[in-house]
Amino acid sequence: MNQQILVIDDDQDLCRVLSNFLKKSNFEVDVAYKADDGLKLLREKSYDLILCDYRLPDMTGVEALQKIKVLSPESAVIIITGYSDVRTAVDTFKYGANDYVTKPLYPDELLVTVKETIQKNQEKNQQKTGQSPSNPKGNAKAQELSPKFIPGSSQASKKVQQHIDLIGPTDMSVLIIGETGTGKEFVSNSIHLKSSRAGKPFIAIDCGALPKELAGSELFGHVKGSFTGAIADKVGSFELANGGTIFLDEIGNLSYENQVKLLRVIQERKIKRIGGQRDIPIDVRIIAATNENLIDAIKEGKFREDLYHRINEFKINLLPIRERKDDILSFSQHFLELANQSLNKDVKGFSDQVLHHFMNYQWYGNLRELNNVVKRAVLLTQGDLVQPDALPEEITQPRVQVQQENSSSEDSHSLKSASGEAERQAIMNALEATRFNKSKAADLLNIDRKTLYNKLKLYNIQNY
């Protein structure tokens, strides 16, 4: 049976083109123009992959994604977005998105992304259920094309590598802090491979993608009949990881109830399936990750302080790539090689102008965004070097959205206007550099937060 794909997008022309193209590539395709219509289809049948637009007429992409994950947690999801929404789209990864593609969509690139995403998701699902992969050849290919972790050349990256070498052989719990796309799972897997558990399972769980009502079952398993829909016994992720390592990404999204259960598992080294009576001993190393400030979450009563100290025996901070510019070139070349393999091309490198744009762009999606940009650029490149016209306009012409109201052309060339424009630009640059963190932007500008807010109001600067 052909693999099933659901496309959810209000652009009917795009849906028609996608449907025809994917059907020619031997996929079965259903189409929905609203999120609600897509959710109805999900209640009737299962899909290997869902292509979902970030902007839908009846709900946001995040709302749609959360509901998709409740109805079909095993399905892979790719978010379709315009490039101006990338910084927001990358946040959908914390809710369970597997990847994103940007408009305009290119058939060859989309097909590679679709096939790789389905393959990786199937491997992940098989790993969770304890099944062995049915197509080792295909799995090896997918693994070969995946963006493997490589140590960067910056001082920050060298420090991370030293920490990996140091902490890997121990059994200490590790907490990895970093923005979305900075490589938290790759670092955790590297720690696992440095340990004596390297030959045992490495199970990665995205806590942000777990619906609250299913998280306990996913982590700890359940017995048949313990709740509606529990038609058979289920082995949880902790049992599957026994003897190895479990990686809990976005741990701050765990419900308070499941935080209590996790704390018990860490303290007693035992789990109990939902509805079960028997304690099951487990030997699992825990590596957790988050892009949130857990200290603030503790103060707000959203995260248990005792659990925080249990998972934070050793902390690794991953800086965003815009703060370790020395890594941009090495990772760009790495992703170029991967893109050449997956797209069957032979692009040699990047022009000086492209490298200049790479070094000056803020990379809100970090390594994940860089990887996607390089792959698309390689697809569009006909010669030996990637040129600027293969990059999205948002990279070659970065800008902040600014509303200029009540400004007449009469005073546009005045000295006051010129100085104001320079001040506005300085504020825009600071906001870009700090990813719109107003406290950090104020520090960068050497002004207090209140003054910054007044300036934002004065110049009608809207960050998004």
C-alpha positions in Angstrom: 0.0 0.0 0.0 1.3 3.5 -0.9 2.1 5.9 1.9 -0.6 8.3 2.9 -0.2 12.1 2.9 -2.7 14.7 4.0 -2.2 18.3 2.7 -3.9 21.1 4.8 -3.7 24.5 3.0 -6.3 27.1 2.1 -4.5 27.8 -1.2 -6.5 25.6 -3.5 -4.1 26.0 -6.5 -1.2 24.9 -4.3 -3.1 21.9 -3.0 -3.9 20.8 -6.5 -0.3 21.1 -7.6 1.0 19.3 -4.5 -1.6 16.6 -4.8 -0.8 15.9 -8.5 3.0 15.9 -7.9 2.8 13.7 -4.9 0.5 11.2 -6.6 2.9 11.0 -9.5 5.6 10.1 -6.9 3.4 7.1 -5.7 1.8 8.7 -2.6 -1.9 8.6 -1.7 -3.0 12.2 -1.1 -6.0 13.8 0.6 -6.5 17.5 0.7 -8.3 19.8 3.1 -8.6 23.6 2.8 -9.3 24.2 6.5 -7.8 22.8 9.7 -11.2 21.5 10.9 -11.7 19.6 7.6 -8.2 18.1 8.0 -9.0 17.0 11.6 -12.2 15.3 10.4 -10.1 13.3 7.9 -7.7 12.4 10.7 -10.5 10.9 12.7 -11.4 8.7 9.8 -8.0 7.4 8.6 -4.3 7.4 9.5 -1.6 9.2 7.5 2.2 8.8 7.3 2.7 12.5 6.8 0.7 15.7 7.1 1.7 18.8 5.2 0.1 21.7 7.1 0.2 25.4 6.2 1.3 27.7 9.1 -1.4 30.2 8.3 -4.9 28.7 8.1 -8.2 30.5 8.0 -9.8 28.8 11.0 -6.9 28.4 13.5 -3.2 29.0 13.8 -0.6 26.5 12.7 0.3 25.7 16.3 -3.3 25.1 17.3 -3.7 22.8 14.3 -0.5 21.0 15.1 -1.5 20.4 18.8 -4.8 18.9 17.7 -3.1 16.8 15.0 -0.8 15.3 17.6 -3.7 14.4 19.8 -5.6 12.6 17.0 -2.6 11.1 15.3 0.6 11.2 17.4 2.4 8.7 15.2 2.1 10.9 12.0 4.9 13.1 10.8 4.1 16.7 10.3 5.8 19.2 8.0 4.9 22.9 8.3 4.5 24.9 5.1 5.4 28.6 5.7 6.5 31.8 4.0 10.1 32.7 4.8 9.0 35.7 6.8 7.4 33.3 9.2 10.5 31.1 9.7 11.4 32.4 13.1 7.8 31.6 14.3 7.6 28.3 12.4 10.7 26.9 14.1 8.8 27.2 17.4 6.4 24.6 16.1 9.1 22.0 16.7 8.4 22.2 20.4 4.8 21.1 19.6 5.9 18.1 17.5 6.6 19.4 14.0 9.2 17.2 12.2 10.3 19.8 9.7 9.3 22.9 7.7 9.4 23.9 4.1 9.2 27.5 2.8 7.3 28.9 -0.1 7.8 28.9 -3.0 8.0 25.1 -2.9 10.4 23.3 -5.3 9.3 19.8 -6.3 12.7 18.1 -6.0 13.5 19.6 -2.6 10.0 18.8 -1.3 10.1 15.2 -2.4 13.5 14.7 -0.6 12.1 16.3 2.5 8.9 14.3 2.4 10.7 11.0 1.9 13.4 11.7 4.6 10.8 12.8 7.1 8.6 9.8 6.6 11.6 7.5 6.9 12.9 9.1 10.0 9.5 9.1 11.6 8.9 5.5 10.9 12.3 4.6 12.4 11.4 6.6 15.5 8.0 4.9 15.8 9.6 1.5 15.4 12.2 2.3 18.0 9.4 3.3 20.4 7.5 0.1 19.9 10.6 -2.1 20.1 10.3 -3.2 16.4 13.3 -3.7 14.2 13.4 -1.5 11.1 11.8 -3.3 8.1 14.1 -1.8 5.5 17.7 -1.6 6.8 19.0 -0.4 3.5 16.6 2.5 3.4 17.3 3.3 7.1 21.0 3.4 6.4 20.5 5.8 3.6 18.3 8.1 5.7 20.9 8.0 8.5 23.6 8.8 6.0 21.7 11.9 4.8 20.8 13.1 8.2 22.6 16.2 9.5 25.0 14.5 11.9 26.6 16.4 14.7 30.0 17.9 14.0 32.1 19.9 16.4 32.2 23.5 15.5 35.4 25.6 15.3 34.3 28.4 17.7 35.6 28.6 21.3 32.0 28.0 22.5 31.7 24.8 20.4 35.1 23.5 21.5 34.0 24.0 25.1 30.9 22.0 24.4 33.0 19.2 22.9 35.2 19.2 26.0 32.1 18.9 28.2 30.8 16.0 26.0 34.2 14.2 26.4 34.2 14.9 30.1 30.6 13.9 31.0 30.1 11.2 28.5 31.8 8.3 30.4 29.9 9.1 33.6 26.4 8.3 34.5 25.4 11.8 35.6 22.2 13.4 34.5 22.7 16.2 32.0 20.6 19.3 31.3 21.2 20.9 27.9 20.0 24.5 27.5 19.6 26.1 24.1 17.3 27.6 21.5 15.4 25.5 19.0 17.7 24.2 16.3 21.0 24.5 18.2 21.6 20.8 18.1 20.5 19.6 21.6 19.6 16.1 20.4 22.8 15.7 18.5 24.8 16.7 21.6 22.8 14.3 23.8 23.4 11.4 21.4 27.1 12.3 21.3 27.1 12.0 25.1 25.4 8.6 24.9 28.0 7.4 22.4 30.8 8.4 24.7 29.3 6.4 27.6 29.5 2.7 28.5 25.8 2.6 27.4 26.7 3.2 23.7 25.6 -0.2 22.6 22.2 0.1 24.3 19.1 2.1 23.2 19.0 5.8 22.8 15.4 6.9 23.0 14.5 10.5 22.2 11.2 11.9 23.4 9.8 15.3 22.5 7.9 16.3 25.7 6.4 19.3 23.9 4.8 17.1 21.3 3.2 14.8 23.9 -0.5 15.5 24.4 -1.0 15.9 28.2 -3.4 13.0 28.3 -1.0 10.6 26.5 2.3 11.7 28.0 2.2 9.2 31.0 1.4 6.3 28.7 4.2 7.3 26.3 6.8 7.6 29.0 5.8 4.8 31.4 3.5 2.6 29.4 0.0 1.2 30.3 -1.8 -2.0 30.7 -4.8 -3.1 28.6 -8.1 -1.6 29.7 -6.5 1.1 32.0 -8.3 3.9 30.0 -10.4 4.3 27.0 -8.5 3.3 23.9 -6.0 1.1 25.8 -6.7 -2.0 23.7 -3.4 -3.7 24.5 -0.5 -3.4 26.9 2.0 -0.7 25.9 5.7 -0.6 26.7 6.7 3.0 27.7 9.8 4.8 26.6 11.6 4.3 29.9 11.3 0.5 29.5 12.5 0.7 25.9 15.5 2.7 27.0 16.4 0.2 29.8 20.2 -0.1 30.0 20.7 2.9 27.7 19.8 6.6 27.6 16.6 8.5 27.4 16.6 12.1 26.0 13.7 14.2 27.2 13.5 17.3 24.9 11.5 20.3 26.0 11.2 18.9 29.5 9.6 22.1 30.7 6.4 21.2 28.8 5.7 18.1 31.0 2.6 18.4 33.1 3.0 18.8 36.9 1.5 15.3 37.4 4.1 13.7 35.0 6.9 15.7 36.6 6.0 14.0 39.9 6.0 10.6 38.2 9.4 11.3 36.6 10.8 12.4 39.9 9.8 9.1 41.4 11.4 7.2 38.6 14.7 9.0 39.1 14.6 8.5 42.9 13.5 4.9 42.9 14.8 3.6 39.6 11.4 2.0 39.0 8.4 2.7 36.8 4.8 1.6 37.0 2.7 1.3 33.9 -0.6 3.3 34.0 -3.2 0.9 35.4 -0.5 -1.5 36.5 0.3 -2.8 39.9 3.8 -4.1 39.5 7.0 -2.0 39.9 9.4 -2.5 37.0 13.1 -1.8 37.8 14.9 0.3 35.2 18.5 1.4 34.6 18.3 4.5 32.4 20.5 7.6 32.1 18.5 10.8 31.7 19.5 13.7 29.5 17.0 16.5 29.4 16.9 19.7 27.3 14.9 22.9 27.1 14.8 26.3 25.5 13.0 27.7 28.4 14.2 29.3 31.6 13.4 26.6 34.2 14.4 28.9 37.1 11.6 31.2 36.1 9.2 28.3 35.6 10.1 27.2 39.2 9.3 30.6 40.5 6.0 30.6 38.7 5.1 27.1 40.1 5.2 25.4 36.7 8.3 23.2 37.3 9.3 21.3 40.4 12.5 22.5 42.0 13.4 19.1 43.3 13.1 17.6 39.7 15.2 20.5 38.4 18.1 19.6 40.7 17.8 15.9 39.8 18.2 16.5 36.1 20.8 19.2 36.5 23.8 17.3 37.7 25.7 18.7 34.8 24.6 21.6 32.6 25.6 22.3 29.0 24.7 25.6 27.4 24.4 25.7 23.6 24.7 29.3 22.2 22.7 30.3 19.2 24.7 30.2 16.0 24.6 34.0 15.7 26.7 34.2 18.8 29.3 31.7 17.5 29.9 33.0 14.0 33.0 31.0 13.5 30.8 27.9 13.3 28.7 29.2 10.4 31.2 28.5 7.7 32.0 24.9 8.9 28.4 24.0 9.3 27.5 25.6 5.9 30.0 23.3 4.2 28.8 20.3 6.1 25.2 20.9 5.1 26.4 21.6 1.5 27.8 18.1 1.4 24.6 16.6 2.8 22.5 18.5 0.3 24.7 17.3 -2.6 24.1 13.7 -1.5 20.4 14.0 -1.1 19.8 16.1 -4.3 22.4 14.2 -6.4 24.3 17.4 -7.1 27.9 18.5 -7.1 28.0 22.1 -5.9 31.5 23.0 -4.8 30.9 25.8 -2.3 29.6 29.4 -1.8 30.5 32.7 -3.4 32.0 35.4 -1.2 28.7 37.4 -1.3 26.8 34.4 0.0 29.2 33.8 2.9 28.9 37.5 3.7 25.1 37.2 4.0 25.5 34.0 6.1 27.8 35.8 8.5 25.5 38.8 8.9 22.1 37.0 9.1 20.7 36.3 12.6 19.6 32.7 12.0 16.5 32.6 14.2 16.1 28.8 13.5 19.9 28.2 14.1 21.4 25.1 12.6 18.0 23.7 11.4 17.3 26.9 9.5 20.9 27.0 8.1 20.5 23.4 6.9 17.2 24.2 5.1 18.6 27.4 3.5 21.7 25.5 2.2 19.6 22.6 0.9 17.3 25.0 -1.1 20.3 27.0 -2.4 22.0 23.8 -3.6 18.8 22.8 -5.4 18.7 26.2 -7.2 22.4 26.4 -8.1 23.4 25.5 -11.6 27.1 26.3 -11.4 29.9 25.4 -9.0 29.2 28.0 -6.4 26.0 29.1 -4.6 25.2 32.7 -5.6 23.1 35.3 -3.7 20.1 34.8 -6.0 19.7 31.3 -4.6 19.1 32.6 -1.1 15.7 33.8 0.3 15.3 37.6 0.1 15.0 37.7 3.9 18.6 36.7 4.2 20.0 38.9 1.5 17.8 41.9 2.6 17.1 41.4 6.3 14.8 44.0 7.8 12.5 44.7 10.8 8.9 45.6 10.2 8.5 49.3 10.9 5.4 51.5 10.7 6.0 55.1 9.8 2.9 57.1 10.5 2.4 60.8 10.2 5.7 61.4 8.5 5.5 63.9 5.7 7.9 64.0 2.7 8.5 67.6 3.7 10.7 66.8 6.7 12.1 63.5 5.4 15.4 65.1 4.5 15.8 67.3 7.6 18.7 66.9 10.0 16.2 65.8 12.8 14.8 63.2 10.5 18.2 61.9 9.6 19.3 61.5 13.3 16.0 59.9 14.1 16.4 57.4 11.3 19.9 56.5 12.6 18.5 56.0 16.1 15.6 53.9 14.7 18.1 51.8 12.8 20.3 51.3 15.8 17.2 50.0 17.8 16.2 47.7 14.9 19.7 46.3 14.8 19.8 45.7 18.5 16.4 44.0 18.4 17.5 41.7 15.6 20.8 40.9 17.4 18.9 39.9 20.6 16.1 38.1 18.9 13.7 40.7 20.1 14.6 40.3 23.8 13.9 43.9 24.9 15.9 43.6 28.1 19.0 42.5 26.2 18.4 45.0 23.5 18.2 47.8 26.1 21.5 46.6 27.6 23.1 46.5 24.1 22.0 50.1 23.5 23.1 51.2 27.0 19.7 52.5 27.9 17.1 51.3 30.4 14.1 49.2 29.5 11.6 52.1 30.0 13.5 54.3 27.6 13.6 51.5 25.0 9.8 51.2 25.2 9.4 54.9 24.7 11.6 54.8 21.7 9.7 51.8 20.2 6.5 53.8 20.6 8.1 57.0 19.2 9.3 55.2 16.0 6.3 52.9 15.7 8.6 49.8 15.7 6.6 46.6 15.8 8.6 43.4 16.4 7.0 40.1 15.5 
